[in-house]
Amino acid sequence: MNKKVLTLSTLVLLSFGSGFLMSKTSYAESSAYLANGTVEFDGEYKQVVVDPENPDQTVDPGTSPKTDGNLRIDFVPQLHFGSNKISTEDKIYPVNGQLFHGDTEARGNFIQVSDFRPNAAGWTLQVRQETQFKNNDTLFNELDGAMLSFDKSWVNTTGDLNKAPEVSKEIIRIDNIGETYQLAKANNDHGKGTWSIIFGASDSNPSGKKSTLKPKVDSQGNPVLDPNFENKQIVENSAVTLSIPGVTKIDPVSYKTVLTWILAELP
């Protein structure tokens, strides 16, 4: 089988200043043999996003890029670091955690991968940062030394966790722009079905993970709300961070970069 590579690109946003930045289905066949006859099934695997902490429940995290096919990316996070005060000290900024429409509480940021290929031949999920954080319309147009990090990774599914893809137990630091970093790997006969690769967790997660989420407040202690999600309070997720050296020159503007998410079949 030829190696299949699926890629998606998403923006990552960071703002400095006084305001707060708001940010196909596929078909498969299976056969069962009975005596001298055959029975054939033709149908579709519905493409939905599930709660990463309670994967038997579907959720609505808003729009996201996705791919099609029996091996696909169903959801990738939009990473926002909000509005922050300019500082001359080394700073670490936590990302905004994942909010949902409806009653689902905030979760850690996650990617959802589905593998409905009949051979379960394995796959890898990788990420690449294409550029440094930039704003070409300002004097200090690049955040020199800024570095994204992903930590506290774990996986979840409604299926057999003994067949889970492997995730890094170490912090993934994207310290080389343009280099590809592996987030998860499903070996042969692993990673079948729908999987959430999650960074961080809520305090209500049923898997016993330590909470990485904290409600976000402004300088006066008031909740910071997101109008895109029915004015729910934004949460900070310390499992995904952006570090910026104090010597980095910053203007009171928004900076952005692009992440490319790569899902590939194992050879």
TIVO-908356 format. One record per residue (C-alpha): x, z, y; residue number from 1. Coordinates in Angstrom, 2 decimals. Layout:
residues N
<site u="X" w="Z" v="Y" num="NUM"/>
...
end
This chain:
residues 267
<site u="0.00" w="0.00" v="0.00" num="1"/>
<site u="1.25" w="-0.83" v="3.46" num="2"/>
<site u="1.89" w="2.17" v="5.65" num="3"/>
<site u="-0.89" w="2.73" v="8.15" num="4"/>
<site u="-0.09" w="4.29" v="11.53" num="5"/>
<site u="-2.87" w="5.36" v="13.90" num="6"/>
<site u="-2.06" w="6.39" v="17.46" num="7"/>
<site u="-4.05" w="7.98" v="20.28" num="8"/>
<site u="-2.91" w="8.84" v="23.79" num="9"/>
<site u="-4.25" w="11.67" v="25.95" num="10"/>
<site u="-3.45" w="13.02" v="29.39" num="11"/>
<site u="-2.06" w="16.51" v="29.96" num="12"/>
<site u="-2.76" w="17.91" v="33.43" num="13"/>
<site u="-1.21" w="20.62" v="35.59" num="14"/>
<site u="-2.06" w="21.37" v="39.22" num="15"/>
<site u="-0.47" w="23.41" v="41.97" num="16"/>
<site u="-2.39" w="24.48" v="45.05" num="17"/>
<site u="-5.43" w="26.46" v="46.10" num="18"/>
<site u="-8.07" w="24.52" v="44.15" num="19"/>
<site u="-8.80" w="24.66" v="40.44" num="20"/>
<site u="-8.36" w="21.42" v="38.49" num="21"/>
<site u="-11.25" w="20.56" v="36.23" num="22"/>
<site u="-10.45" w="18.69" v="34.51" num="23"/>
<site u="-17.11" w="4.40" v="13.38" num="24"/>
<site u="-18.06" w="5.50" v="11.02" num="25"/>
<site u="-16.26" w="4.21" v="7.86" num="26"/>
<site u="-17.47" w="3.19" v="4.44" num="27"/>
<site u="-16.18" w="4.07" v="1.01" num="28"/>
<site u="-17.01" w="3.21" v="-2.56" num="29"/>
<site u="-16.79" w="5.38" v="-5.66" num="30"/>
<site u="-17.57" w="4.63" v="-9.29" num="31"/>
<site u="-18.63" w="6.77" v="-12.22" num="32"/>
<site u="-18.74" w="5.45" v="-15.81" num="33"/>
<site u="-21.53" w="6.40" v="-18.20" num="34"/>
<site u="-21.32" w="5.13" v="-21.79" num="35"/>
<site u="-21.18" w="1.35" v="-21.53" num="36"/>
<site u="-22.66" w="1.15" v="-18.05" num="37"/>
<site u="-21.47" w="1.82" v="-14.51" num="38"/>
<site u="-22.99" w="3.32" v="-11.42" num="39"/>
<site u="-21.73" w="2.47" v="-7.96" num="40"/>
<site u="-22.28" w="4.33" v="-4.69" num="41"/>
<site u="-22.05" w="2.79" v="-1.27" num="42"/>
<site u="-22.37" w="4.98" v="1.82" num="43"/>
<site u="-20.63" w="6.31" v="4.89" num="44"/>
<site u="-18.69" w="9.43" v="5.78" num="45"/>
<site u="-20.29" w="10.66" v="8.97" num="46"/>
<site u="-17.75" w="11.29" v="11.73" num="47"/>
<site u="-18.42" w="14.67" v="13.33" num="48"/>
<site u="-16.30" w="17.45" v="14.81" num="49"/>
<site u="-16.50" w="20.86" v="13.13" num="50"/>
<site u="-15.80" w="24.36" v="14.38" num="51"/>
<site u="-12.11" w="24.90" v="13.50" num="52"/>
<site u="-12.76" w="28.55" v="12.65" num="53"/>
<site u="-16.08" w="27.98" v="10.84" num="54"/>
<site u="-15.73" w="24.43" v="9.48" num="55"/>
<site u="-19.14" w="24.40" v="7.83" num="56"/>
<site u="-20.66" w="24.14" v="11.32" num="57"/>
<site u="-20.60" w="21.05" v="13.54" num="58"/>
<site u="-19.77" w="21.47" v="17.24" num="59"/>
<site u="-19.70" w="19.47" v="20.46" num="60"/>
<site u="-16.33" w="19.74" v="22.23" num="61"/>
<site u="-17.08" w="16.85" v="24.57" num="62"/>
<site u="-15.63" w="13.37" v="24.46" num="63"/>
<site u="-12.26" w="12.68" v="22.87" num="64"/>
<site u="-10.34" w="9.65" v="21.67" num="65"/>
<site u="-10.68" w="9.05" v="17.93" num="66"/>
<site u="-9.87" w="6.49" v="15.28" num="67"/>
<site u="-11.92" w="4.90" v="12.49" num="68"/>
<site u="-11.41" w="4.41" v="8.79" num="69"/>
<site u="-11.05" w="6.53" v="5.68" num="70"/>
<site u="-7.90" w="8.11" v="7.12" num="71"/>
<site u="-8.60" w="8.96" v="10.74" num="72"/>
<site u="-8.25" w="11.30" v="13.70" num="73"/>
<site u="-11.65" w="12.73" v="14.61" num="74"/>
<site u="-10.61" w="14.81" v="17.62" num="75"/>
<site u="-7.59" w="15.59" v="19.78" num="76"/>
<site u="-7.52" w="18.15" v="22.61" num="77"/>
<site u="-7.42" w="17.45" v="26.31" num="78"/>
<site u="-4.74" w="19.89" v="27.49" num="79"/>
<site u="-5.27" w="21.36" v="30.96" num="80"/>
<site u="-3.10" w="24.03" v="32.55" num="81"/>
<site u="-5.30" w="24.60" v="35.58" num="82"/>
<site u="-4.27" w="25.30" v="39.17" num="83"/>
<site u="-1.30" w="27.55" v="39.79" num="84"/>
<site u="0.73" w="28.98" v="42.66" num="85"/>
<site u="4.13" w="27.47" v="43.30" num="86"/>
<site u="6.90" w="29.88" v="42.27" num="87"/>
<site u="10.70" w="29.97" v="42.44" num="88"/>
<site u="10.81" w="32.08" v="39.25" num="89"/>
<site u="10.85" w="30.83" v="35.67" num="90"/>
<site u="7.21" w="30.55" v="34.63" num="91"/>
<site u="5.25" w="30.05" v="31.39" num="92"/>
<site u="1.71" w="28.72" v="31.85" num="93"/>
<site u="-0.84" w="29.03" v="29.00" num="94"/>
<site u="-3.17" w="26.10" v="28.36" num="95"/>
<site u="-6.93" w="26.29" v="28.79" num="96"/>
<site u="-8.46" w="26.94" v="25.37" num="97"/>
<site u="-11.09" w="24.70" v="23.81" num="98"/>
<site u="-14.63" w="25.10" v="25.13" num="99"/>
<site u="-17.79" w="23.64" v="23.55" num="100"/>
<site u="-21.27" w="22.64" v="24.60" num="101"/>
<site u="-23.88" w="24.90" v="23.07" num="102"/>
<site u="-23.42" w="28.40" v="21.68" num="103"/>
<site u="-19.97" w="28.05" v="20.09" num="104"/>
<site u="-17.39" w="30.41" v="21.57" num="105"/>
<site u="-14.00" w="29.26" v="22.83" num="106"/>
<site u="-11.34" w="28.41" v="20.24" num="107"/>
<site u="-7.67" w="27.60" v="20.12" num="108"/>
<site u="-6.76" w="23.99" v="20.83" num="109"/>
<site u="-6.98" w="21.83" v="17.70" num="110"/>
<site u="-6.71" w="18.38" v="16.17" num="111"/>
<site u="-9.11" w="17.23" v="13.44" num="112"/>
<site u="-7.98" w="14.83" v="10.72" num="113"/>
<site u="-10.12" w="13.37" v="7.92" num="114"/>
<site u="-8.83" w="11.71" v="4.76" num="115"/>
<site u="-11.49" w="10.09" v="2.57" num="116"/>
<site u="-9.20" w="7.65" v="0.80" num="117"/>
<site u="-9.82" w="7.64" v="-2.96" num="118"/>
<site u="-6.13" w="8.06" v="-3.82" num="119"/>
<site u="-5.34" w="11.10" v="-1.56" num="120"/>
<site u="-1.83" w="9.73" v="-1.12" num="121"/>
<site u="-0.86" w="12.11" v="1.70" num="122"/>
<site u="-0.35" w="11.80" v="5.45" num="123"/>
<site u="1.61" w="13.10" v="8.41" num="124"/>
<site u="0.41" w="14.10" v="11.88" num="125"/>
<site u="2.91" w="13.84" v="14.72" num="126"/>
<site u="2.98" w="14.07" v="18.50" num="127"/>
<site u="5.18" w="12.47" v="21.14" num="128"/>
<site u="5.37" w="13.17" v="24.87" num="129"/>
<site u="5.85" w="9.85" v="26.63" num="130"/>
<site u="7.06" w="11.03" v="30.06" num="131"/>
<site u="7.91" w="14.19" v="31.94" num="132"/>
<site u="5.08" w="15.66" v="34.06" num="133"/>
<site u="4.85" w="13.32" v="37.06" num="134"/>
<site u="3.05" w="12.51" v="40.28" num="135"/>
<site u="4.42" w="9.34" v="41.83" num="136"/>
<site u="2.61" w="9.92" v="45.13" num="137"/>
<site u="4.55" w="12.99" v="46.22" num="138"/>
<site u="8.09" w="13.91" v="47.29" num="139"/>
<site u="9.06" w="15.99" v="44.24" num="140"/>
<site u="7.46" w="13.59" v="41.80" num="141"/>
<site u="8.75" w="15.00" v="38.50" num="142"/>
<site u="8.78" w="18.52" v="37.05" num="143"/>
<site u="12.40" w="18.60" v="35.89" num="144"/>
<site u="12.88" w="20.85" v="32.88" num="145"/>
<site u="9.17" w="21.41" v="32.18" num="146"/>
<site u="8.58" w="21.85" v="28.42" num="147"/>
<site u="5.46" w="21.93" v="26.27" num="148"/>
<site u="5.37" w="24.28" v="23.27" num="149"/>
<site u="2.93" w="24.62" v="20.35" num="150"/>
<site u="2.81" w="27.88" v="18.36" num="151"/>
<site u="0.61" w="29.92" v="15.98" num="152"/>
<site u="-0.40" w="26.83" v="13.99" num="153"/>
<site u="-2.74" w="27.07" v="11.01" num="154"/>
<site u="-5.18" w="24.87" v="9.12" num="155"/>
<site u="-8.78" w="25.21" v="8.03" num="156"/>
<site u="-11.34" w="23.26" v="6.01" num="157"/>
<site u="-14.47" w="23.70" v="3.92" num="158"/>
<site u="-12.52" w="22.46" v="0.90" num="159"/>
<site u="-9.66" w="23.85" v="-1.19" num="160"/>
<site u="-7.08" w="25.60" v="1.00" num="161"/>
<site u="-4.64" w="25.35" v="-1.92" num="162"/>
<site u="-4.54" w="21.63" v="-1.10" num="163"/>
<site u="-3.84" w="22.22" v="2.60" num="164"/>
<site u="-1.32" w="20.21" v="4.62" num="165"/>
<site u="1.83" w="22.05" v="5.60" num="166"/>
<site u="2.23" w="23.14" v="9.23" num="167"/>
<site u="5.25" w="24.52" v="11.03" num="168"/>
<site u="5.70" w="28.29" v="11.06" num="169"/>
<site u="8.13" w="27.90" v="13.93" num="170"/>
<site u="7.37" w="27.11" v="17.57" num="171"/>
<site u="7.30" w="23.37" v="18.20" num="172"/>
<site u="9.12" w="22.84" v="21.48" num="173"/>
<site u="8.95" w="19.34" v="22.92" num="174"/>
<site u="12.35" w="19.48" v="24.57" num="175"/>
<site u="13.18" w="15.81" v="24.19" num="176"/>
<site u="10.84" w="13.38" v="25.95" num="177"/>
<site u="10.10" w="10.35" v="23.77" num="178"/>
<site u="11.01" w="12.08" v="20.49" num="179"/>
<site u="8.37" w="12.43" v="17.76" num="180"/>
<site u="7.58" w="15.92" v="16.44" num="181"/>
<site u="5.77" w="16.64" v="13.18" num="182"/>
<site u="2.70" w="18.88" v="13.42" num="183"/>
<site u="1.41" w="18.67" v="9.84" num="184"/>
<site u="2.21" w="17.00" v="6.53" num="185"/>
<site u="-0.11" w="16.56" v="3.55" num="186"/>
<site u="1.80" w="15.72" v="0.39" num="187"/>
<site u="0.39" w="13.60" v="-2.40" num="188"/>
<site u="-2.94" w="15.01" v="-3.67" num="189"/>
<site u="-3.19" w="17.27" v="-0.58" num="190"/>
<site u="-5.08" w="16.97" v="2.70" num="191"/>
<site u="-8.20" w="15.38" v="1.20" num="192"/>
<site u="-11.36" w="15.82" v="3.27" num="193"/>
<site u="-11.62" w="17.10" v="6.85" num="194"/>
<site u="-8.94" w="19.41" v="8.26" num="195"/>
<site u="-8.48" w="21.26" v="11.54" num="196"/>
<site u="-4.89" w="21.83" v="12.68" num="197"/>
<site u="-5.26" w="24.73" v="15.11" num="198"/>
<site u="-2.96" w="26.42" v="17.61" num="199"/>
<site u="-4.11" w="29.98" v="18.23" num="200"/>
<site u="-7.39" w="31.70" v="17.42" num="201"/>
<site u="-10.28" w="33.66" v="18.88" num="202"/>
<site u="-10.71" w="37.37" v="18.19" num="203"/>
<site u="-13.79" w="36.57" v="16.07" num="204"/>
<site u="-12.03" w="34.19" v="13.67" num="205"/>
<site u="-12.86" w="34.99" v="10.01" num="206"/>
<site u="-9.33" w="34.20" v="8.79" num="207"/>
<site u="-7.72" w="37.32" v="10.23" num="208"/>
<site u="-5.52" w="35.44" v="12.70" num="209"/>
<site u="-4.29" w="37.33" v="15.75" num="210"/>
<site u="-6.20" w="36.35" v="18.88" num="211"/>
<site u="-4.35" w="34.23" v="21.44" num="212"/>
<site u="-7.27" w="33.79" v="23.86" num="213"/>
<site u="-7.90" w="35.65" v="27.11" num="214"/>
<site u="-10.68" w="35.08" v="29.69" num="215"/>
<site u="-9.35" w="33.41" v="32.83" num="216"/>
<site u="-9.87" w="35.04" v="36.23" num="217"/>
<site u="-8.81" w="34.15" v="39.76" num="218"/>
<site u="-6.64" w="36.25" v="42.10" num="219"/>
<site u="-9.67" w="38.38" v="43.01" num="220"/>
<site u="-10.53" w="39.04" v="39.38" num="221"/>
<site u="-13.53" w="36.71" v="39.32" num="222"/>
<site u="-14.21" w="34.57" v="36.22" num="223"/>
<site u="-12.97" w="31.00" v="36.46" num="224"/>
<site u="-15.78" w="28.72" v="35.30" num="225"/>
<site u="-15.83" w="25.17" v="33.96" num="226"/>
<site u="-18.78" w="23.06" v="35.22" num="227"/>
<site u="-18.09" w="20.53" v="32.47" num="228"/>
<site u="-19.21" w="23.12" v="29.90" num="229"/>
<site u="-22.30" w="24.66" v="31.52" num="230"/>
<site u="-20.16" w="26.94" v="33.73" num="231"/>
<site u="-18.71" w="28.82" v="30.80" num="232"/>
<site u="-15.73" w="31.00" v="31.58" num="233"/>
<site u="-12.42" w="29.30" v="30.88" num="234"/>
<site u="-10.05" w="31.06" v="28.50" num="235"/>
<site u="-6.26" w="30.93" v="28.39" num="236"/>
<site u="-4.61" w="30.13" v="25.07" num="237"/>
<site u="-1.09" w="31.57" v="24.81" num="238"/>
<site u="-0.38" w="29.52" v="21.67" num="239"/>
<site u="0.11" w="26.34" v="23.74" num="240"/>
<site u="2.27" w="26.75" v="26.83" num="241"/>
<site u="4.13" w="24.87" v="29.53" num="242"/>
<site u="7.38" w="26.42" v="30.75" num="243"/>
<site u="8.88" w="25.44" v="34.11" num="244"/>
<site u="12.27" w="26.64" v="35.40" num="245"/>
<site u="12.29" w="28.43" v="38.74" num="246"/>
<site u="14.75" w="25.88" v="40.16" num="247"/>
<site u="12.28" w="23.02" v="39.63" num="248"/>
<site u="11.07" w="21.55" v="42.92" num="249"/>
<site u="7.25" w="21.47" v="43.03" num="250"/>
<site u="4.71" w="20.11" v="45.50" num="251"/>
<site u="1.10" w="21.40" v="45.83" num="252"/>
<site u="-0.36" w="18.49" v="43.83" num="253"/>
<site u="-1.44" w="17.68" v="40.29" num="254"/>
<site u="1.13" w="16.52" v="37.73" num="255"/>
<site u="0.37" w="14.78" v="34.47" num="256"/>
<site u="1.99" w="13.46" v="31.32" num="257"/>
<site u="0.79" w="11.51" v="28.28" num="258"/>
<site u="0.83" w="12.72" v="24.67" num="259"/>
<site u="0.63" w="10.23" v="21.81" num="260"/>
<site u="-0.85" w="11.58" v="18.56" num="261"/>
<site u="0.28" w="9.73" v="15.43" num="262"/>
<site u="-1.42" w="9.83" v="12.01" num="263"/>
<site u="0.39" w="7.94" v="9.28" num="264"/>
<site u="0.01" w="7.38" v="5.57" num="265"/>
<site u="2.83" w="8.60" v="3.40" num="266"/>
<site u="4.72" w="5.69" v="1.85" num="267"/>
end
